[in-house]
Amino acid sequence: MFQQMKPKTHPDRNGGSKLHGVRGSIVPKLAVVAGFVICGLGLSAQVAPVPKGVTVLSRIEESSGWKTCGNCGNTGASGATASYSMNRGITSPNTDGSSTMFQISGKPYTNGYWYIGHTPSPATPLKYLRYEFDLYVPSASANVPQAIEFECQQQVSGHVYNFAWQANYAGKIWRVFDYVAKRWDPTALRFDGFQPNTWHHIIAEYHTTGTTVVHDALTIDGARHVVNLRHASKGTSSTGHYLTNAFQLDLNKYGTAYRVYVDGMKVSYK
């Protein structure tokens, strides 16, 4: 079993995972910006520039190094394995000449997880991390997903740092993953789906401080939302270091098949 795989919690009817021990509720809708409802978090219209001296990995979606791990995206990496695949070199739709299609079908609440490792990987915890890509959801898939997830993960110096977001269609909320507690935690950002048949640019910014993971901001179509959410990293006895990024599709309670397109996938780190 690949060691970078993140643990899941139990699926429920409100999202890809059931929350345990999380207090609070969704706050009232205030304003809608590119699929968000702004709920008291900082909103900055200007996307932070990539700092100097970073390593930039571009067009990752076109790489042949992507891997899957069967049912590892399911709760507890158990149960039925969904049928999922990715097809590179798609000429329509695209933003830069070709895109990659991710598609999934199977039993209800099963998920498809794709990941790719990067070498050489950094030997110290990341002080800056930016994961971005363009996402296109066709009209036939507009209201079908249970959730769409994306993450980076770093192991270094005896700790695993997980940087994950989930666009939760069922619960209509953006969530971040607590790798130590093994749960998805709600944020104050409501999610109303992605407008179909158009490209959306997604940017997730993170950094580490000590052994803590910090979700700095999430930007959709130029609207930047500062979240400043923190989770502990997880200690590990494994030696060595790695850096991966991943993408996941979750099936709904009916197991309705769907597909999405990804282009311009980029990871920048320092």
Helices and strands as residue ranges (DSSP letters): E 32-33, E 36-37, E 42-44, E 55-57, G 60-62, E 67-68, G 75-77, E 83-90, E 99-105, E 111-117, E 129-136, G 139-141, E 147-156, E 159-168, E 173-178, E 183-191, E 199-209, E 212-220, E 223-232, E 234-235, E 242-250, E 258-269
